[in-house]
């Protein structure tokens, strides 16, 4: 099987445009942008970079993003309050 060159940057840009179009369509239908909420517990540098890139990607695609930061010493109860909807 011959090797096939894949242009990752071009493919990523195409996907970003498609996601952006779908996000705009969602906004027009529902009056709000789709969104991503990240709950970041502690201050791991690698996680900080990863989350920063996700937030930037959301912004480029027209997706709302929210970052909730919790201290590494937070309780399980506190974390669950952020990810479980109230009853």
KACORFEN-V591562 format. One record per helix or strand. SS is the DSSP state (H for helix, E for strand). FROM is the first residue (numbers start at 1). TO is the last residue. If there is no record, write none. Layout:
BEGIN
ss:SS from:FROM to:TO
ss:SS from:FROM to:TO
END
This chain:
BEGIN
ss:H from:8 to:30
ss:E from:35 to:41
ss:H from:45 to:61
ss:E from:64 to:70
ss:H from:76 to:83
END
